[in-house]
């Protein structure tokens, strides 16, 4: 009421924009110096006349045109009224604007804290959105650090040793999940991957699966354990399982010339001599068949055509396309029908041929980075020409299921059957798996990469026996790693299986997967 009275008395003539008193609190300030009241008005006006709406203030003292500040002096009778106005406006500022400014400052502080984080964290999801934690239970912790908080852990019960052991095991799993999450997020930020999915199983049981970032950036679809991505060269390991089954059944001879199954495949020569290519050569990348074209076209032209098995290991996806033809010739069935039957037997319900036409739920989009590091959509590719060697789609859950089927089969000789509940045999024989996982050359067996136990010097680098396959495709990278337990018991499978998929090309995942596998190995 007092403020309105002052306004009605024409007090606006000596204070610019006072008729918009709400602006005064934001754009003006009032100070007292040497017993006189000064009002400083901050606005975009260029002259005193503009600030007064075209009227010149008789009490105008100074004007700083460069800074946009104007200073006015009031006469004695105005000082008293203006003092009253200062009190009113001060009350308004304290009661009203104080709250607004406080909220604004808090919002700004939160915004500043967020913007100081890495840009890639905008791709990463909140912990409460997707993913499963220990032993398949839904994740409930909002902050990953809460997992390590002793208050959130199961409390040990006195005089119950079994409960103590179980509690320690769960705590160890939770700690492994927490550390693994940090490892993956750090790696995503380092490589700039838009999305990543992981699954981990321990002794055949899924203990953690999670999705990070986005499966589709343009539509804002986040990654989840159900996201379907290209598995690239892990397709070779799946195809190898079909080859091994025909080999065990006596339908396919790995050491016979491939012309036995592909009669129209021409005889190859090298330096004028005929060379024999067998299915075993193809499976271990020793056939001499080339991989993708060389970057240097001139170097490609100068290289001799044909096969030279004396050169040893020469990685080739095209060689696995020939493997698919061998399978068709041996089984007298289309390759597509055989692999779909294989997926069905293994229980891989979310594994598909990479075809553009079918509607596949939760299929991810794929990305690349250009020479300047900018993220772009990956170009269209038709992977039907290399299904056997790099043309399957899958989820991390299906890959872990497949890895456990191989781990179980490899440890069959350690099992002890119970007469009441006899255990089922593995899909393949243990002796077959050993051959697939035995290195021939170049760290490669047959359809699998492998690392043998090695410890040459004390306190120096050592390696644990494990099998794996990495993959790289247009817009995708992948790994499936199987780390068997050192001394498996009769309760098989015993070991850790890790599967990681990402929808960006050129991401190295081996070290990350092995580091995570070692973390979970401690939980066995």
C-alpha positions as CSV (number, residue, x, y, z in Angstrom):
1,X,0.0,0.0,0.0
2,X,2.8,2.4,0.9
3,X,4.6,1.6,-2.3
4,X,1.4,2.3,-4.3
5,X,1.0,5.6,-2.5
6,X,4.6,6.6,-3.5
7,X,3.9,5.7,-7.0
8,X,0.7,7.7,-7.1
9,X,2.6,10.8,-5.8
10,X,4.7,10.8,-8.9
11,X,7.8,9.5,-7.3
12,X,8.7,7.8,-10.6
13,X,9.9,11.1,-12.0
14,X,13.2,10.8,-10.3
15,X,13.8,7.1,-10.5
16,X,13.8,5.5,-13.9
17,X,11.4,2.6,-14.6
18,X,9.9,2.8,-11.1
19,X,6.5,2.5,-12.6
20,X,7.7,-1.1,-13.4
21,X,8.8,-1.6,-9.8
22,X,9.2,-5.3,-10.3
23,X,12.1,-4.4,-12.7
24,X,13.6,-2.1,-10.2
25,X,14.5,-4.9,-7.9
26,X,16.3,-6.7,-10.7
27,X,17.8,-3.9,-12.6
28,X,18.4,-1.1,-10.1
29,X,20.2,-0.5,-6.8
30,X,19.9,2.2,-4.2
31,X,22.8,3.4,-2.0
32,X,23.4,6.0,0.7
33,X,26.6,8.0,0.6
34,X,27.4,11.1,2.7
35,X,23.8,11.3,3.9
36,X,22.4,11.4,0.4
37,X,20.5,8.6,-1.3
38,X,21.7,7.5,-4.7
39,X,19.9,5.2,-7.1
40,X,21.9,3.4,-9.7
41,X,19.9,2.0,-12.6
42,X,21.3,-0.8,-14.8
43,X,19.6,-1.0,-18.2
44,X,20.3,-0.9,-21.9
45,X,19.3,2.7,-22.3
46,X,21.8,4.9,-24.2
47,X,20.5,8.3,-22.8
48,X,18.8,9.5,-19.7
49,X,15.8,10.5,-21.8
50,X,15.4,6.8,-22.9
51,X,15.5,5.5,-19.4
52,X,12.7,8.0,-18.4
53,X,10.6,7.1,-21.3
54,X,11.4,10.3,-23.1
55,X,11.3,12.5,-20.1
56,X,14.3,14.3,-18.6
57,X,14.7,13.8,-14.8
58,X,15.5,17.1,-13.1
59,X,17.5,15.3,-10.4
60,X,19.8,13.5,-12.9
61,X,23.4,13.8,-11.8
62,X,25.7,11.6,-13.8
63,X,25.5,9.1,-16.6
64,X,28.0,6.6,-17.7
65,X,27.2,5.8,-21.3
66,X,29.9,3.1,-21.7
67,X,28.7,1.0,-18.8
68,X,25.0,1.7,-19.0
69,X,24.8,3.0,-15.4
70,X,22.9,6.1,-14.4
71,X,23.2,7.8,-11.0
72,X,20.5,10.1,-9.5
73,X,20.4,12.4,-6.5
74,X,17.2,13.1,-4.6
75,X,16.3,16.2,-2.7
76,X,15.7,16.2,1.1
77,X,11.9,15.7,0.9
78,X,12.5,12.8,-1.4
79,X,15.1,11.2,0.8
80,X,12.6,10.5,3.5
81,X,10.1,9.0,1.0
82,X,12.8,7.1,-0.7
83,X,14.0,5.7,2.6
84,X,10.6,4.3,3.2
85,X,10.6,2.9,-0.3
86,X,14.0,1.2,0.4
87,X,12.5,-0.5,3.4
88,X,9.5,-1.7,1.5
89,X,11.6,-3.0,-1.4
90,X,14.1,-4.6,1.0
91,X,11.2,-6.5,2.6
92,X,10.0,-7.6,-0.8
93,X,13.6,-8.7,-1.8
94,X,14.1,-10.6,1.4
95,X,10.7,-12.4,1.4
96,X,10.3,-12.9,-2.3
97,X,13.4,-12.5,-4.3
98,X,15.5,-14.1,-1.6
99,X,13.8,-17.4,-2.2
100,X,14.0,-17.0,-6.0
101,X,17.7,-16.1,-5.9
102,X,18.4,-18.9,-3.5
103,X,16.7,-21.4,-5.8
104,X,18.5,-20.0,-8.8
105,X,21.9,-20.2,-7.1
106,X,21.2,-23.8,-6.1
107,X,20.1,-24.6,-9.6
108,X,23.2,-23.0,-11.0
109,X,25.4,-24.9,-8.6
110,X,23.8,-28.2,-9.7
111,X,24.2,-27.2,-13.4
112,X,27.9,-26.3,-12.9
113,X,28.6,-29.6,-11.1
114,X,27.0,-31.5,-13.9
115,X,28.7,-29.6,-16.7
116,X,32.1,-30.2,-15.2
117,X,31.7,-33.9,-15.8
118,X,32.7,-35.5,-19.1
119,X,30.5,-34.9,-22.1
120,X,30.1,-38.7,-22.6
121,X,28.4,-39.0,-19.3
122,X,25.3,-37.6,-21.0
123,X,25.2,-41.0,-22.8
124,X,25.3,-43.0,-19.6
125,X,22.1,-44.0,-17.8
126,X,21.1,-43.7,-14.2
127,X,21.8,-46.8,-12.1
128,X,18.1,-47.3,-11.5
129,X,17.0,-47.6,-15.1
130,X,18.2,-50.9,-16.5
131,X,20.4,-53.8,-15.5
132,X,20.5,-56.6,-13.0
133,X,22.9,-57.1,-10.2
134,X,24.1,-60.0,-8.2
135,X,22.4,-63.3,-9.0
136,X,19.9,-61.7,-11.3
137,X,18.2,-59.5,-8.7
138,X,17.0,-56.1,-9.9
139,X,19.5,-53.3,-9.0
140,X,18.1,-51.1,-6.2
141,X,21.0,-48.9,-5.3
142,X,20.7,-45.5,-6.8
143,X,24.4,-44.7,-6.3
144,X,27.0,-47.3,-7.2
145,X,29.1,-46.3,-4.2
146,X,26.2,-47.4,-2.0
147,X,26.9,-51.0,-3.0
148,X,30.2,-50.8,-1.1
149,X,28.6,-49.2,2.0
150,X,28.6,-51.8,4.8
151,X,25.2,-50.5,6.0
152,X,23.6,-51.8,2.8
153,X,25.1,-55.3,3.0
154,X,23.6,-58.4,4.6
155,X,24.5,-58.5,8.3
156,X,26.3,-61.6,9.5
157,X,24.4,-63.7,12.0
158,X,26.3,-65.0,15.0
159,X,27.0,-68.7,15.3
160,X,25.9,-69.4,11.8
161,X,29.0,-70.1,9.7
162,X,27.0,-70.9,6.6
163,X,25.3,-67.5,6.7
164,X,28.7,-65.8,7.2
165,X,30.1,-67.5,4.1
166,X,27.0,-66.6,2.0
167,X,27.2,-63.0,3.2
168,X,30.9,-62.7,2.3
169,X,30.2,-64.2,-1.1
170,X,27.4,-61.7,-1.8
171,X,29.5,-58.8,-0.6
172,X,32.4,-60.0,-2.9
173,X,30.0,-60.1,-5.9
174,X,28.6,-56.7,-5.1
175,X,32.1,-55.3,-4.9
176,X,33.0,-57.0,-8.3
177,X,29.9,-55.4,-9.9
178,X,30.7,-52.0,-8.5
179,X,34.3,-52.1,-9.8
180,X,33.3,-53.6,-13.1
181,X,30.8,-50.8,-13.6
182,X,33.5,-48.2,-13.1
183,X,35.8,-50.0,-15.5
184,X,33.2,-50.1,-18.3
185,X,32.2,-46.5,-17.8
186,X,35.7,-45.3,-17.9
187,X,36.4,-47.3,-21.0
188,X,33.3,-45.9,-22.7
189,X,34.4,-42.4,-22.0
190,X,38.0,-43.1,-23.2
191,X,36.8,-44.5,-26.6
192,X,33.7,-42.4,-27.0
193,X,31.3,-45.4,-27.4
194,X,27.6,-44.4,-27.5
195,X,26.4,-47.7,-25.9
196,X,27.7,-50.8,-24.3
197,X,26.1,-54.0,-22.9
198,X,27.7,-56.7,-20.6
199,X,26.7,-60.0,-19.0
200,X,28.8,-62.1,-16.6
201,X,28.2,-65.6,-15.4
202,X,30.0,-67.5,-12.6
203,X,29.8,-71.3,-12.6
204,X,27.0,-71.2,-15.1
205,X,24.8,-68.7,-13.2
206,X,24.2,-65.2,-14.4
207,X,25.4,-62.8,-11.7
208,X,25.3,-59.5,-13.5
209,X,24.0,-58.0,-16.7
210,X,23.7,-54.3,-17.5
211,X,23.4,-51.7,-20.3
212,X,25.2,-48.4,-20.5
213,X,24.6,-45.5,-22.8
214,X,22.4,-45.6,-25.9
215,X,21.4,-48.3,-28.4
216,X,19.9,-45.6,-30.6
217,X,21.1,-42.0,-30.1
218,X,18.7,-40.3,-32.5
219,X,15.6,-41.8,-30.9
220,X,17.0,-41.8,-27.3
221,X,16.8,-45.6,-26.8
222,X,19.0,-46.7,-24.0
223,X,21.0,-49.9,-24.0
224,X,19.7,-52.8,-21.9
225,X,20.6,-56.5,-21.5
226,X,18.0,-57.2,-24.2
227,X,19.7,-55.0,-26.8
228,X,20.6,-56.9,-30.0
229,X,23.9,-56.1,-31.7
230,X,26.3,-57.4,-34.3
231,X,28.7,-59.9,-32.7
232,X,31.0,-59.8,-35.7
233,X,33.7,-62.5,-35.6
234,X,32.2,-64.3,-32.6
235,X,30.1,-65.7,-35.4
236,X,33.1,-67.9,-36.2
237,X,32.9,-69.6,-32.8
238,X,29.2,-70.3,-33.3
239,X,29.8,-71.7,-36.8
240,X,32.7,-73.8,-35.4
241,X,30.2,-75.5,-33.0
242,X,28.2,-76.7,-36.0
243,X,31.3,-77.9,-37.8
244,X,32.5,-79.8,-34.7
245,X,29.2,-81.5,-34.4
246,X,29.3,-82.8,-37.9
247,X,32.9,-83.8,-37.3
248,X,32.0,-85.8,-34.2
249,X,29.2,-87.5,-36.1
250,X,31.5,-88.6,-38.9
251,X,29.7,-86.5,-41.5
252,X,32.6,-84.1,-42.1
253,X,36.3,-84.9,-42.5
254,X,38.4,-82.0,-41.4
255,X,41.5,-83.2,-43.2
256,X,40.0,-84.0,-46.6
257,X,40.4,-81.5,-49.4
258,X,37.5,-79.1,-49.5
259,X,36.8,-80.1,-53.1
260,X,35.2,-83.3,-51.5
261,X,32.4,-81.0,-50.3
262,X,32.6,-78.2,-52.9
263,X,33.4,-80.0,-56.2
264,X,33.4,-76.7,-58.2
265,X,36.0,-75.1,-56.0
266,X,39.1,-74.7,-58.2
267,X,42.4,-76.3,-57.4
268,X,44.8,-73.6,-56.2
269,X,48.4,-73.2,-57.1
270,X,51.3,-71.4,-55.6
271,X,54.6,-70.8,-57.5
272,X,53.4,-73.2,-60.1
273,X,52.6,-76.1,-57.7
274,X,49.2,-77.3,-56.6
275,X,48.3,-76.8,-53.0
276,X,45.7,-78.7,-50.9
277,X,43.3,-76.8,-48.8
278,X,41.4,-78.7,-46.1
279,X,38.6,-77.6,-43.7
280,X,41.1,-77.7,-40.9
281,X,43.2,-75.2,-42.7
282,X,40.2,-72.9,-43.1
283,X,39.2,-73.2,-39.4
284,X,42.7,-72.3,-38.2
285,X,43.3,-69.5,-40.7
286,X,46.1,-71.4,-42.5
287,X,44.5,-71.8,-45.9
288,X,46.3,-68.8,-47.5
289,X,42.9,-67.3,-48.4
290,X,43.1,-63.5,-47.9
291,X,41.2,-61.4,-45.5
292,X,39.6,-58.0,-46.6
293,X,41.5,-56.0,-49.2
294,X,44.7,-54.3,-48.2
295,X,44.7,-50.6,-47.6
296,X,47.6,-50.2,-50.1
297,X,46.1,-51.2,-53.5
298,X,49.6,-51.3,-55.1
299,X,50.8,-53.6,-52.4
300,X,47.8,-55.8,-53.0
301,X,48.5,-56.0,-56.7
302,X,52.1,-56.9,-56.2
303,X,51.3,-59.8,-53.9
304,X,51.2,-63.2,-55.5
305,X,47.8,-64.7,-56.0
306,X,46.8,-68.1,-54.5
307,X,47.6,-69.9,-51.3
308,X,50.8,-70.3,-49.4
309,X,50.3,-72.3,-46.3
310,X,54.0,-72.1,-45.5
311,X,53.4,-68.6,-44.4
312,X,51.4,-69.9,-41.5
313,X,48.6,-68.0,-39.8
314,X,46.7,-65.5,-42.0
315,X,43.5,-64.3,-40.5
316,X,40.6,-64.4,-43.0
317,X,36.9,-64.0,-42.8
318,X,36.5,-64.9,-46.4
319,X,37.9,-68.3,-45.5
320,X,34.9,-68.9,-43.2
321,X,32.6,-68.1,-46.1
322,X,34.1,-71.1,-47.7
323,X,33.5,-73.0,-44.5
324,X,29.8,-72.4,-44.8
325,X,29.9,-73.9,-48.3
326,X,31.7,-76.9,-46.9
327,X,29.0,-77.3,-44.3
328,X,26.3,-77.2,-47.0
329,X,28.1,-79.8,-49.0
330,X,28.7,-82.1,-46.1
331,X,25.2,-81.9,-44.6
332,X,23.3,-81.4,-47.9
333,X,21.3,-78.6,-46.2
334,X,21.3,-74.8,-46.6
335,X,23.6,-73.1,-44.2
336,X,20.9,-70.8,-42.9
337,X,18.7,-73.7,-41.9
338,X,21.6,-75.4,-40.1
339,X,22.6,-72.4,-38.0
340,X,19.0,-71.6,-37.1
341,X,18.7,-75.2,-35.9
342,X,21.9,-74.8,-34.0
343,X,20.6,-71.6,-32.3
344,X,17.5,-73.5,-31.3
345,X,19.3,-76.5,-29.8
346,X,21.6,-74.2,-27.8
347,X,18.7,-72.2,-26.6
348,X,19.9,-69.0,-28.2
349,X,16.5,-67.4,-28.6
350,X,17.8,-63.9,-29.4
351,X,20.5,-64.8,-31.9
352,X,19.8,-64.1,-35.6
353,X,21.3,-63.8,-39.0
354,X,22.2,-60.2,-39.8
355,X,19.6,-59.3,-42.3
356,X,18.2,-55.8,-43.0
357,X,14.6,-56.8,-43.8
358,X,13.3,-58.7,-40.7
359,X,11.9,-56.8,-37.8
360,X,14.2,-57.6,-34.8
361,X,13.1,-56.3,-31.5
362,X,15.7,-54.2,-29.6
363,X,18.1,-54.1,-32.5
364,X,20.7,-51.4,-32.0
365,X,21.8,-48.7,-34.4
366,X,25.5,-48.6,-35.3
367,X,28.1,-45.8,-35.3
368,X,31.5,-44.9,-36.4
369,X,33.9,-41.9,-35.8
370,X,35.3,-40.0,-38.7
371,X,38.9,-38.7,-38.9
372,X,38.0,-35.7,-36.7
373,X,36.6,-38.0,-34.1
374,X,33.0,-37.0,-34.8
375,X,30.3,-39.6,-34.1
376,X,28.3,-40.6,-37.2
377,X,25.9,-43.2,-38.3
378,X,27.7,-46.3,-39.7
379,X,27.2,-46.8,-43.5
380,X,24.8,-49.5,-44.6
381,X,26.4,-53.0,-45.2
382,X,25.0,-56.3,-46.3
383,X,26.6,-59.0,-44.1
384,X,24.8,-61.9,-45.8
385,X,28.0,-62.7,-47.8
386,X,29.9,-63.5,-44.5
387,X,27.3,-65.0,-42.2
388,X,29.5,-67.8,-41.1
389,X,32.5,-65.6,-40.3
390,X,31.0,-62.3,-39.1
391,X,27.3,-62.0,-39.8
392,X,25.3,-62.9,-36.7
393,X,23.3,-60.8,-34.3
394,X,22.9,-61.6,-30.6
395,X,22.6,-60.4,-27.0
396,X,25.1,-60.7,-24.2
397,X,22.8,-63.1,-22.4
398,X,22.8,-65.5,-25.4
399,X,26.5,-65.3,-25.8
400,X,27.1,-66.2,-22.1
401,X,24.7,-69.1,-22.5
402,X,26.7,-70.3,-25.5
403,X,30.0,-69.8,-23.6
404,X,28.7,-71.8,-20.7
405,X,27.7,-74.6,-23.0
406,X,31.3,-74.8,-24.2
407,X,32.6,-74.5,-20.7
408,X,30.4,-77.3,-19.5
409,X,31.4,-79.6,-22.4
410,X,35.1,-79.0,-21.8
411,X,34.8,-80.0,-18.1
412,X,32.7,-83.2,-18.6
413,X,35.5,-85.5,-17.5
414,X,35.5,-83.8,-14.1
415,X,31.9,-84.4,-13.3
416,X,30.5,-87.1,-11.0
417,X,27.1,-88.4,-12.1
418,X,24.5,-89.0,-9.4
419,X,22.4,-92.2,-10.0
420,X,19.3,-90.3,-9.0
421,X,20.0,-87.2,-11.1
422,X,22.4,-88.1,-13.8
423,X,23.9,-85.1,-15.6
424,X,23.3,-84.5,-19.2
425,X,26.2,-84.7,-21.6
426,X,27.6,-81.6,-23.2
427,X,26.7,-80.5,-26.7
428,X,30.3,-81.5,-27.7
429,X,32.8,-83.9,-26.3
430,X,35.5,-82.6,-23.9
431,X,38.2,-84.0,-26.3
432,X,36.6,-81.9,-29.1
433,X,36.6,-78.7,-27.1
434,X,40.3,-79.3,-26.2
435,X,41.2,-79.4,-29.9
436,X,39.2,-76.2,-30.6
437,X,40.9,-74.4,-27.7
438,X,44.4,-75.6,-28.5
439,X,46.5,-73.0,-30.3
440,X,47.7,-73.9,-33.7
441,X,49.4,-70.7,-34.7
442,X,48.9,-67.0,-34.1
443,X,47.2,-67.5,-30.8
444,X,44.3,-69.2,-32.7
445,X,42.9,-72.7,-32.4
446,X,39.9,-73.7,-34.5
447,X,37.2,-71.0,-34.3
448,X,38.5,-69.7,-31.0
449,X,41.4,-67.6,-29.8
450,X,43.2,-69.1,-26.8
451,X,45.9,-68.2,-24.3
452,X,47.8,-71.0,-22.5
453,X,49.1,-71.0,-19.0
454,X,52.5,-69.3,-19.0
455,X,54.8,-67.9,-16.3
456,X,58.3,-67.7,-17.5
457,X,59.9,-65.5,-14.8
458,X,59.2,-64.8,-11.1
459,X,57.4,-61.6,-10.4
460,X,56.9,-61.0,-14.2
461,X,53.9,-61.2,-16.4
462,X,51.9,-64.5,-16.3
463,X,48.9,-65.7,-18.2
464,X,46.0,-67.9,-17.3
465,X,44.5,-70.4,-19.6
466,X,41.4,-69.0,-21.2
467,X,39.6,-69.0,-24.5
468,X,37.9,-66.1,-26.3
469,X,37.0,-64.4,-29.5
470,X,36.9,-60.8,-30.3
471,X,34.9,-59.2,-33.1
472,X,35.0,-56.0,-35.2
473,X,32.3,-55.1,-37.7
474,X,31.0,-52.0,-39.4
475,X,29.6,-50.0,-36.4
476,X,30.2,-52.7,-33.8
477,X,32.8,-54.4,-31.6
478,X,32.4,-57.5,-29.4
479,X,34.1,-60.1,-27.2
480,X,33.2,-63.4,-25.6
481,X,35.6,-64.7,-23.0
482,X,35.6,-68.0,-21.1
483,X,37.9,-68.3,-18.1
484,X,37.8,-71.9,-16.7
485,X,38.5,-72.5,-13.1
486,X,42.0,-73.7,-12.5
487,X,41.0,-76.9,-10.8
488,X,37.3,-77.6,-11.7
489,X,35.3,-79.7,-9.2
490,X,32.6,-82.2,-10.0
491,X,30.0,-79.5,-10.0
492,X,30.4,-78.2,-13.5
493,X,30.6,-75.7,-15.2
494,X,33.3,-74.0,-13.1
495,X,34.5,-70.7,-14.4
496,X,33.6,-67.2,-15.5
497,X,32.1,-66.2,-18.8
498,X,32.0,-62.5,-19.9
499,X,30.3,-61.1,-23.0
500,X,30.5,-57.4,-24.0
501,X,28.9,-55.7,-27.0
502,X,29.2,-52.1,-28.2
503,X,27.6,-50.3,-31.1
504,X,30.7,-48.5,-32.3
505,X,33.4,-49.7,-34.6
506,X,37.1,-50.1,-33.6
507,X,36.7,-50.6,-29.8
508,X,39.2,-52.9,-28.2
509,X,37.5,-55.0,-25.5
510,X,39.8,-57.8,-24.6
511,X,41.7,-56.2,-21.7
512,X,38.5,-54.9,-20.2
513,X,36.8,-58.3,-20.4
514,X,39.7,-60.2,-18.9
515,X,40.1,-57.7,-16.1
516,X,36.4,-58.1,-15.2
517,X,36.6,-61.9,-15.5
518,X,39.4,-61.9,-12.9
519,X,37.3,-59.8,-10.6
520,X,34.5,-62.2,-10.7
521,X,36.8,-65.2,-10.5
522,X,37.4,-64.3,-6.9
523,X,33.7,-64.8,-6.2
524,X,33.7,-68.5,-6.9
